[in-house]
Amino acid sequence: MSEAGGGRGCGSSVPQRAPWSLVAATAAFCLVSATSVWTAGAAPMSREERQKLGNQVLEMFDHAYGNYMEHAYPADELMPLTCRGRVRGQEPSRGDVDDALGKFSLTLIDSLDTLVVLNKTKEFEDAVRKVLRDVNLDNDVVVSVFETNIRVLGGLLGGHSLAIMLKEKGEYMQWYNDELLQMAKQLGYKLLPAFNTTSGLPYPRINLKFGVRKPEARTGTETDTCTACAGTLILEFAALSRFTGATIFEEYARKALDFLWEKRQRSSNLVGVTINIHTGDWVRKDSGVGAGIDSYYEYLLKAYVLLGDDSFLERFNTHYDAIMRYISQPPLLLDVHIHKPMLNARTWMDALLAFFPGLQVLKGDIRPAIETHEMLYQVIKKHNFLPEAFTTDFRVHWAQHPLRPEFAESTYFLYKATGDPYYLEVGKTLIENLNKYARVPCGFAAMKDVRTGSHEDRMDSFFLAEMFKYLYLLFADKEDIIFDIEDYIFTTEAHLLPLWLSTTNQSISKKNTTSEYTELDDSNFDWTCPNTQILFPNDPLYAQSIREPLKNVVDKSCPRGIIRVEESFRSGAKPPLRARDFMATNPEHLEILKKMGVSLIHLKDGRVQLVQHAIQAASSIDAEDGLRFMQEMIELSSQQQKEQQLPPRAVQIVSHPFFGRVVLTAGPAQFGLDLSKHKETRGFVASSKPYNGCSELTNPEAVMGKIALIQRGQCMFAEKARNIQNAGAIGGIVIDDNEGSSSDTAPLFQMAGDGKDTDDIKIPMLFLFSKEGSIILDAIREYEEVEVLLSDKAKDRDPEMENEEQPSSENDSQNQSAEQITSSSQEVDLVDQESPEESFLNSQPESSSPADTDNAASVSASEQNSNPMENHETTSLDGECTDLDNQLQEQSETEEDSSPNVSWGKKVQPIDSILADWNEDIEAFEMMEKDEL
């Protein structure tokens, strides 16, 4: 293994660790000839225009920061649509996203060093005084260790770094006496208990006041963390140690990195996304450079720069070799399985990987950096912003865009490495899009959907900490910055740490503990910064030649659907059928489906499956419309499921001899009486005639004033509800007609409406699988009069009835996990009364390779009594649009009940335990969903 920087990377006269200035910011001394080499590739931008754009960035920052200080401070974040602060616990929970909020004025701390970079020194001094006066780090709040480290600890250290710089200059901060550093040290000690594991990997969350594993802490029971969460600590913790002399912080961060390195998959040298913090087992074994892993790689390279430990560089080079062997498929970066690295784990990419071209610049590998960056830029030009996730054919997978700065970061590093003014034009586009689409009166609002331009009431702190910093530095000249930025290294949150820390308080052993390296065949691995004279000799158009083939790759792969619609209108033809307009019983719609190669298959259990075969379409254009229709239907189903997801409900048998001991897990309905907002419904049950409830009931006297039992199938749920309501029923229970189905083995779903106004339905409706439904039916057969309680959760049993000598009963189907409830069961009611109750979307090609099968994903549930797994595939259209919108989701396996019959004499599981299980499963699923993103 050759030493980094030795001989070739920056010229023979450069010492081994000199490349740190490139990592710090501009790479100027490594790339002294860059501008003269590259300016021939694009028209240069005048100094006046660069200054104009730089001033525009300053105005945009003032708009965002000023509105935060006016309308939100001291809250953690600004809500730009409602012009108020977001305070933890006072706004509806956003799940793990809120783990970044700790009631410590997050945005202000995260913005400290940005103020200095933007030459706002007076504002910086005022901000530091506010932090020292107002910020409390001792709040009883559970926060993310990772987010608190990179945003708060990093923000305090970055602020301290520039405060002492300004103090040395003699004009500002003369009163400053390391107060920010003392706050950082206090926070560091508050984070240390998270490392109290046998592996040394930290717990993902900690209570700022009570730590972990105490009853008051409400955390410390987690078993898993993401690789980036555990591997993105070394810069901040080591800087804290070297600033203060307290070595414990650097020691803990090093131990976590050492453990991750030892747990890498030895044959592929890749790491997974999620790891068990106690055992070291990989929980999610897919590997990429995006969410969940990204900054782990970044910190290995930058830890070498800041700390001077060669082992970090060797580890990075080993991982980088594996990334370029398996994950890099220029210009794409696709996740693979760590044990089968030749097998893709998914066919979509997330926006966080946009940082990777910038890291490749720091590594010195510019060609793939240019390729991936250009691909990302083309996606941005298509959608105005980089979607949170997009497919390999550049369609939207997740449509959100929370104003992430990673692409701006890579643009900045590529410009500093090449001097190519093309990247100034890219930055100009970013500025224009932010002002045109994201700017609102009270700041900048995240995009809820890049396709529609809808906003989300959200402006994350990283937007001010990173976006404006990178954009300003992109257009600034050296004299525009009041300090030498080459003396600093950027953290993953773009906070600045001084490089002189590399020679301060070096009490940590630098012994090379890295071992068992594979032989690397990439000759670039002795470089750590690019030398343009070696990489691109006498070829000023090199970057342009790399970008040119990619400039139309997005539109060539999948033409914009909106353009197709507009062209159709202009030509007088009807626009393509949209998923939201589709009605399964409309003959014209069915004919359009046939023309697009989409088949409608009626399954035995009453569901409908949509399958598309491109080769059966009337033309290639119709086949393309079919692919778009399938994608729209899947996205519509997924969106409805997310927006309208309801918790499970309870059917409790309260009559003799059960007296509330039997509680059945029931699926909710998106219409009718909401049991979570109204009093429960109690009544005796009676079977409707006809049993399917699809026509006017012939026994209205039997169900009058009672809760009607109806069989699933043959018509819409809403139609059943109307029929029993008209007969005088006070509620309804739909029982699955798929014999043997159970909430133990199949995901609960919620009953949807029929696409019409369902406000006329006033009674509550619940759904039971066959196994749970048979409990009620058996009870009717044995006891005739059976009374039940329909509610959002089970009620306490009657103490007087409890004392009676009655046989107890067992409800052996209670533990329906929320992961199943919120899983891939995307049941879609096609909007027509004649259509079946649900349709399962499953777009499948006529043939697929084993790899395609392994990577298959869908938004529909599998057959009953099988572990649901998403499985959505699409065919290739003339080699252009392939692997459309795939998504893998891990499903927890549930053990099937070996005894289908209920034993009425056994003790029932306490309802409190059942509800606790629900809550735990909901939390587990939310964590999994966050890791996926």
N, C-alpha and C positions, 0 to 999 in steps of 0.2 A: 504494500500500500504506500504510494508516494505521498509526501507531505503536501498539504494544500498550499497553493500559491507559490510553490517552489519552481522557479525557472520559467514557466510558460504563462501562467495565468495573468500576471500583471507586468511581465518583463523580468529579466534576470536580476535586476538590481533591487527588486522589491522583496522585503523580508517576508518570512513565512506567514505572519499574521496580519500583514498590511491590508488585505482585502476588506477589513472591517469598515472602511469608509464607504465602500459601495453598499454594504448591508445597512449602514447607518442611514444613508439617504441618497446621495447623488452619483456615487461611483466616479466622481470627476477625475481623480488622479489616476484611476485605472483606465479611463477612457478619454484621455486628453485629445485624441484625434477623432472622436466620435462625430462631432458636428461636421467637420470637413468631409468625413467619409459619407455621411448620410443625407445631407441636405439636398443632394441632387435627386433624391428619390421622390420628393414632393415639393410643391411651391412653398417657399419659406413664409412664415408669418411675421409681419412687421412688429417691431418693438411696441409701437403704438397700439396695435390690436391686442397684443399680449397684455399690455398694461390695462387696456380697457376691460378685457376678460377677467384679469386679476381683481380689478376694482368691482366688477360685477359679483365675483365670489364674495368679496368683503361685504357688499350690500346684502347678499343673500344670507350670509352668516348673521349679520346684524338683525335681519328680519326674523330669523329662527331663534337666536339667542335672546333678543330683546323681548319677543313674545313669551318665551319661557320665563324670563325674569319678571315680566309684568303680570302674567296671568297664572303662572304655575308655581314659581318658587315660593316656599321651600319644598314643594312636592318633588318626587323623583323625576317625573316626566311631564311634558306638556301634552294635553289632548287638543290638537289644533283645530278640530272641527267645532268643539264646544267651548273653546277658549277657557280651559280650566286645567288644574293640575290633576294628575293621576296619583291617588294615594292608595296604598295597599290596604285592602279591606273595605274601602269606601266605594269601590267600583266593582262591577261584576267580574268574577275571577276569569282570567284568560289561561288558567292552567300553569304550565311550567314557564311560560313567558314572564309571568309575574315574579318568578324567583330572582330576577335581577333587581327587583325593587326592595329596598331595605329601610325606607324612611330616612335616608341619609343624603337627600338632595343629589341624586345620582347624576343628573344632567350637568349640574354645575361642576361637580368634581371631575367628570369625564371631559369637560370643556376647558379645563385650566390651561394646559400647555398649548391648546389651539389658539387661545387668546394671544399668547406670546408669538407664536409662529405668524399670526396675522398682524403682528406689530400693534396690538392693542394692549400696551403695557399698563396703562392707567386702569383699564377695565380689569386686567389680570390682578393688579394689586387690590382693587376693590373686591374681586371675587375671592381672593385668598382670605381677606378679612371676614367675609361672610361665612366661608367654610369654617374658620376657626371659631367664629361666634355662634353659629347656628347648628352645625352638623353634630348629630349624636350617633355614635357607633355602638351604643349599648341598648338597642331596641329589641324587644321580644318579638322578633320576626325571623322566620326560616328563609334563608337565602341560598342561592346557588354558590358553591365554593368557587367554581370556575368563573362565573360572571362577576362575582365580587372581587376576585383577584385581578382580572384583566381590566375591569372598569374603575373600581374604587381604589384598590391598592395601587394599581398602575397609574391611575389619575393623580393620586396623592404624591407618588414618587416622581411622576413627570412634572407636576407642579413644583415640587421641591427642587428638582434638577434645574429648572429654569429660574426659580426664585433665587437660588444661590448664584447663578450666572448673572442675573440682573444686579444683584447686590454687589458683585465684584466689579461690575461696570460703573457703579458709583452713583447712579441717578435714581433708580427705583429700588424698593424693597430694602432700604437701609435699616428698617426696624426689624426685619425678619431674623429669627433665631431658631431655625429648624423646626418650627411648630408643625408644619405639614409632615415632616419626617416622624415626629413623635406620634402623630395621629396614625401614620402608616404602620409604625411599630405596634401601636395598640391594636390595630386591626389585624396585623399579622399574628399576634398572640391569640386573638379570637378565632382565627382560622386553624390554628395548629391542632386543636382537638379532633378535627376531621381526619387527621392522619393516624388516628389510634386504631389501626388495623394490623393484622399479622403481615399483610403483604406490603404495607406502606402506601398503598393507593388510598387516596382520601375518599371519605364519604362524599356523595354528590351535593349534599345540603347540610347546612349547619344553622343553629339558632344563635344569633349574634349575642344574646344575653345568657343563654343556658348551655350552649355547646351542642353536644350530641348525646343520645342514649339516656338522657334523664327524662322522667315523665313530663316535665315542663317544656322540654326541648321540642317535642312533637316531631322528632326526626332521629336518625341513627339506626333505623331498622332496614334501610335500603341495602341491597346486595350488589347492585350493578352500577357502573358508571361508564361514561363514554371515554374512549381513548384520549380524545382531545381534552376532556375535562380533567383527566389525571396528568396529562403530559404537557399542559400549558401553564406551568407554574414557575419554571426555573428562572426566567428572566426577572420577574418581579421579586420572587423570594430571594434570589441570589443578590439582586441589587439592594434589597432591604438589609441583608446580612452585611454586605460590603459598605453600605452607608453607615450602619450602626455598630458593626463589629460583633453582632450576635449571630454566630455561625449556624444556629439551629434551623433557621429558615432555609438556607441553601441546602443543608444536610437532608431535610425532609423532602424537598423538591427533587434532589438528586436520587434519593431512594426510590421515589415513585417512577422516575424515568428509567432507572436501572431495572426495576421489576417489569415494566412494559417491554423493555428490550429483551429480557430473558424469556418472556412469554410470546415473542414473535413466532410465527410459524416457520420452522427452521428450513424447510425445503423451498418455500417461496420467499422468505424474508419479508412477509407482509404481516400487518396487524389487523385485527378485526375492529368493528365499530364499538362494540360494547363488551365489557369484561367484568367478571365477578370480582369484587374487591377483596373477598376473603379467600377464595380458592385460586384465583387467577385463570379460571376457565373462561374461554371466549363464549359469550352469550349470543352475540351476533357475529357471524363469521364472514360477512361480506366486507370487502376492503376497497377503499377508493381514496380520493384526495379531497373530498367534499365534507359535508356535515358529519360530525362525530369523530373525525380523524385530523382534519385540515391543519390546525395549528400545532399539532404534535410534531409534524415534519418541520414546520417553520421554526419551532423552538429548538429543535436539534441543531440546525444550522446556525441560528443566531446565538445559541448557548456557546458554541465553539468560538464565535466572534467575541462575545462579551467576557467569557471566562477563560479562554485560552486552553481548554481541555481538548486534546486531539480526539479523544474517544467519541465526543459528540459528532465531530465531522465524519469519522469513520462510520458511525451508525447511520448518519444521514446519507452518506454515499451508498451504503449497502441498501437502505430502503429505496433510495432514488433509482438505483439500478433495477430493483424489482418493479417499481412503478413504471419505468420506461419499457420494461419487458412485457408486462401484463396489462397494466391499466391504461397506458397511453396508446390510443388508436387514432393518431392524428387525423383531424384536429380534435377528436373526441377524447374524453377521459371517462371511462366506464368502470363501474364497480365490478369486482370479480370475487370469487370464493377463495379464501386464503388457502384451503387445502386443494382446490382445483382451480388454479389461477388462470387456466386457459378457458374457463367457463364464466361467462358474464353473469353477474348476480342481478342485474337490472338493466333496462334499456332506456333509462332516463337519467338526466344529470341535474344536480341541484346547484343553485346560484352561488353557494359558498365556495365552490371550486374555482371561482373567478379569481381568487387570490393566487392560484398556482402559477400562472405565467409570470407574475412578479417574483415569486420564489425561484423560478427557473432562471430569471435574469440574475438574481443574486448567486445562483449556482454557476452561471456562465453558459447555460445551454439555451441560446437565444432562438434558434430556429423553431423548436416546438412551442416556445413561448409566443412567438409571432403567430404561429398557426392557430393555437387555441384562442388567443386574444382576438384574432380576426373573426373566428367562428362566433365567439360571444358577441362581438360587435354587430355582426349581421343579425343575430337574434334580437339584439336591442333595437336595431333599425326597423325590424319587422314589428316589434311590440312596444316600442318607445322605452321600455325598461326590460331588465332581465327578469323573466318570471322566476318564482321561487324554485320551480323545477320545470324542465322541458325535455321532450323526447328526443331520440336520436334523429328523428326527421324534423326536429325543430318546431314541433307543436307544443302548445301549453299543456303542462302536466298539472302543476299547481300554479294558479294564476296570481297569487299575491306577490307584492314587491314592497318590503318594509324599508325602502330607501337604503339598501345595503351598499357599502362603499368599496367592496372588494375589486370590482372592475375598475373603478377609478384608481385604486392602488396599483394594479398591474399596468394601467395606462401610464401612470407617473414613472414607474420604474423602467418601462420600456423606452419612454422618451429620454430619460436620463442616461440609459445605456446606449442609445442609438443616435440621439439628436435628431431623429426623423420628425419633421414638422407634421407628418400625418397624425401623430398622436396628439398634437395640439388641436387638430380638427376634431378628433374623437372627444377630447375634453370639452370642446365648444359644444358639441352635440349633447353631452351630458348636462351641461349648464342650461341649454335651451329646453331640454325635455323636463328638467326639474321645475323651471319657471313656468312652462306651459301647462304641465299636467299635474304637478304635485303641489304647487304653491297655492296656499289659501290665506285668507286675511290674517289668521293667527299663527302662521308658520308654514311648515311643509307637512303634508299628510301622506302617510303610506298609502300605496295603491292596494285596494282590496281585490281588484281584478284588472290586470293590464289590458285585457281585451275590451272592456267596457269603459275603463277610465274611472271606475267608482273608487271612492276613498274609504280609508279606515281611520278612525279617530286615534291616531297613533303617530308619535314622532320619537323614535328611540334615541337614547343618548349617544349611540355610536354615530348617528348622523352628524352631530356637531363635532364629535371627537375625531372622526376620520374623514368624512366626505369633503368638508371644506378645507381641511388641512392638505389633503392630497391635491385637490383642484387648485388651491392657491399656489402650492409649490410647483405644480405643473407649469404655470404661467409666469412665475416670479423669476426675476434675475437674482443673482447672488447678493447684489447690493440692496435688494428689496427686503431682505431678511436681516434682522438686527443681530444675529449670531451665526456662527458657522455650523450649519446643520450636519456637516460631515463629521462633527465631533460626537454625534449621538447615534444611537441605534433605535429603530422603531420596534415597539412591541406589537403584538397582534391587534391591539386596540389603538395603534399609532401613537402611543405615549413615548416620550423621548427619555432614554436613559444614557448618561454620559459614558463614553468608551473608556475614560480613565478609570472606571471601576475595575477594569481587567487587571489592574496592578495594585489594587487596594484591598487590604485585609484578606490576603490570599491564604487563609488558614485551612481551607478545604484541600484535601489531597487531590492532586491532579493525576494520580496514577491511572494509567490506561487499563480500565477494567473490561474493555470490550474484547470479546473472544469469539472464536468459531466463525470467522468471516468466510464468505464464499469468494472464490476468485472472480474478480470483476474484469470484464473485457472492454469496458468503455474507457477510452484513452482520455476522455475529458475529466475524469474524476480527480486529476491533480490540479484542476482549476477551481477557484471559488469565485472568480469574477471574470466577466468576458473581456477579451482583448480583441477589439474589432479588426486590428491589423492582421491577426491570425485567422479569425473566423471568416472574414469577408474581404480578402485582399483584392484591391482594384476593382471592386464591384459595388458601386454606390447604389445600384438598383436592386440589391439582393432582397431586402425586406419587401419591396414592391412585388418582386417576382414570386415571393412566398404567398403574399396576400391575394394576388390577382385571381388565382383559381377559386378562392373561397368567397369572393365578393358577392356572387349570386347563388351560393350553394343553398341558402335558406329558401329563397323564392323558387329556385329550380326544383327543390325537393318537394315542396308542398305549397302551391300557389295559395295566396290568401283567399279564404272563403268569402270575405266581405267584398273583394273585387269581383269574384264570380257572381255574387248576388247583384251588384250594381250593373255589371255587364248584361245580366239577364233582363233587368228592368229596362235598360236602354234598348235592348233588342225586341222588347215586347213579349218575351217569353216569361213564363212563370218562374219565380225564384225557387231554388231547391227546397225540398221539404225539410222543415226544421223539427228537431226532436220535440220541442215544447208544443208544437201544433199537432203532433201525430195522434190519430185516433184509430184504435185497432179494428173498429167495425166500419170504418169509412172505406168503401170499395175503391175510391180514387187513390187513397193513401196506400192501400195494399198493392195496387197496380204500380204505384211509384216505387214501393219497396222492391217489387219483383224486377222492375227495370234497373234498379241499383244493385241487383244481385243479393238482396237481403231476403231471407226466408223467415217465415213465422211458423214456429213449431209449437204445437199444443202438447204439453207434457201430461202424464197420467194424473198428477196431483192437481191439475187445474192451472198450473202456471204456464206462461208463454215464454219461449226462448227465441231470441233474435240471433240469427247466424248469417254472416255475410261471406259470399264467395265471389271474389272479384271477377273471376273468369266467366261467371254466369251473368254479369252485367251486360246491358245492351251496348255499351261503348266504354272506352276508357274514361271519358268524362263522367258517365253515370257511375262507374266503379269508384271514381274519386269522390263523388257525392255520397256514395254508400259508406265509404270509410269515414267521411266527415259526419254523416248522420249517426253512425255507430258511436263515434267519439262523443258527439253531443249528447246522445242518450245516456252514455256512461257518466259523463260529467254532470248532467242534469240529475241523474239518480244519486250520485255521490253528494252533490250540493244539497239536495233535498234531505238526504240522510243526515248530513252534518247540521243543517240549519234547524231541523225539526226533531232531532234526536231526543227522545223522552226516556226517563228512567223506567224500570219495570214496575208493574203494579202487583197487587196482592188480591187473591180470592181466598177468603177465610171462611171455613165451614163452622158456623156458630151454634147449630142446633144439636139436639141430643143424638148420639152420645159423644159428639166431638167437642162441643163447647169451645171452639176457637183453637183447638190443638192442631188442626190441619190447616196449613197455609200453603197455597199453591202459587207459584210464580207465574204471572200473567203478562202478556205483551200489551202495551197501551195502544190507543188509537189517536190519530191526529185530528179527530173530529169528536163532536159530542161533549158531554160534561167532563170537565177536567177535574179529576179526583184530587189533584194536588192543591187545587184552589177552593174546592167546595167540600162540604161534608160528605162522608162516605155514604154509599147506597146499600141499604140492607133489605133483604126480602127473600121469600121462598122462590125456588127455581121450578121451571116447568118447560118441557120440550115444546118447541113450536111445530106446527104442521102447516105446510110441508117443512120438514126438518132443515132443508137448506135455506129457508127463509127468503127465497128469491121471488115469491109472489105473495099476494094477499093471504094472510093467515086464515085457515079454515077453523081454527080453534081459539078465537080471540078471548072467549070466556075463560080458557085455561091459563092464559098468560096475563090477563088483566091484573094489574097491580103486582105482578111478579117479575122476576128476572128470567128472561127467555134464554133457553139453550138452543143454539143454532149450529148447524154443521157448515164447515168451510167448503167453498167450491161453488162453481156454476154462475156466480154473479158477484158484483162488487160488494165490499163490506158496507159501504154507505147505503146501498140498496137494501141490504138485510136490516140495517138499523132503522131505516124509514118504515119498513114493513112491520117490524115488531113494535115500534113506537106507535104506529097507527092503530095497532091492536090493543094498546093500553099498557104495554110492558114498561117497567120503570128502569130497566137496564137490560144488557145483553151480554152473553158469553158465547163467543164463537169457538167451537171445538174442531181441531184439525182432523181432516178426513184421511190423512195419511197414517194408517194404522201403525202403532209402535213408536211414533215420533215422541220425543221427549225433550224438555229443556236441558236435560243432562248432556245430550249429544248433538243438539241442533241449536243454532243461534236464534235468540228471540228477535222478532222484528216488530215494528209498529204498523198497525193497519192504516193505510193511507185512504184519502178520499177518492172521489171519482172524477176529479178535475172540474167539478161544478161547485157552486156555493153550498157548503154543508152547514150553514148556520141554523138551518131548520132542525137539525138533529140535536135534541136536548138531553138525551139519556146517555149514561156512560156505557162504553163498549170495551170489553177486554177479550184477549185471545189466549186460549189454552192449547197446548199441544195434546196429542192423543192420550198420552200416558196420564197427564194431569187431569184431562177431561174425563177419563174413564173412572177416576176416583169419585167424582161427583155422580156420574151415571150409576156406578155400583152402589153408591150410598142411597140413591133414589130407589133402586130396585129392592134394597134391603129395608129401608126405613120410610119410604114413600115421601114423607114431608122432610125436606132438606132446606135449611135456611143458610144463606151465605151473606158475607159482607164484602163489598167491592170497595177498595180503598187504595190510596197511594202507598201505604205500608200497613202491616198487620197491627191490630189493636190488642191491648191487654185483655187477657181472658177474664171472665166473670168469676170472682173469688167464690161466690156462693155455689155456682155450678161446679167449680173446681173441686169442692169438698164432697160432691156426690160420688158414690162408688160407681164409676162408669169406666168401661174399657177405654184406654187411651189409643191413640192412632199415630201412625207414623207418616210423615210427609217426607218421602225419600227423594224428592226432586226439587230441593230448595236452592242448591248452590249454583244458580245460573250466573255465570260470570259476566261482569259488565264488558269484558273484552269480547265475549261472544255477542252481547247485545249490540255493541257498537262495531261489530266486525264487518266482514265482507258481505253480509246479507243485505244487498241493496235491492229490496223488493220494490218494484215500480208498478204502480197501478196505471195502466194505460187509460187515457182519459176518455172513457166511453162507458155507458152503463152496461152495454152488452158484452164488454170485454171481460176477461178473467180478472181475478182479484189482484194478482201480481204477475209481473213478467220478469224473467231473469235474463239479463243481457249477457251474452257470451259470444263475442265476435271471434270466430274461429276460421283459420285457413283450412283448405282441403287437406293439406299435408304440412307437416312441420318436422324440423330436425329434432334430435334428442335435446340439443341445447335450447331450442325454442321451447320445448316442453318443460324443461327444468326451470326456465325463466318465465313461464306463463303466469299471468296474473289477471284477475278480473274483479269486477265490482259486484258479482253475484255470489250468492251462497251455493254451496254444493248440495248434492242430494241429501235427503234426511238421513240421520244416523251415520253421517260421515263427517270427518273433520273439515270444516269449511276452509277453502283456500281460494284466494282470488286467482282468476284464470282468464285473462283477456289478451287475445292475440289478434293480429290482423295480417292480411296477406300483403305481398309486395305489389305495388301498382307500377308496372313498367320499370321496375327497379328503382323507383323514386321514393315512395313512402313506405317504410317498413317498420315493424315492431312498434306499432302505435300505442302510446300511452300505457305502458306496462307498469305495474306496481306490485312488488312483493310485500306481503304482510305476514308476519309470524303469528300463528294462531296457537293458543295454548290447548294442549290435548286434554280432553275430559274423559274420565273413566266411566264407561257405560255401566249402568246398573244391571247386575247379573240377574236380579229377580224382578220380572215385570209386574208381579202382583204385589199389592200393598198389604203389609201385615198390620192389621188394625190394633194389635195388642202391643206393639213396640212403642218405646218412648220417642216422641217427636223431637226434632232438633229445635232448640229455643229460637224464637223469632229474633231476639236480640243478636244471637250469633249469626243468623242468616243475614240480617241487615249489616252487621259488621263485615261479613264476607263481601257483600255487595260493595260497600265503601272501599274496602281494600282492593278489590278487583278494579273498580273505577280508577283509583289512584294508580294502580299498576298499568292500566291501559293508557292513561294519560302520559305516563312516563315513557312508555313504548312509542307512543305517537310522536312525542317530542323528539326522541332519539332518531326516529325515522326522518324527521325533518332536519 
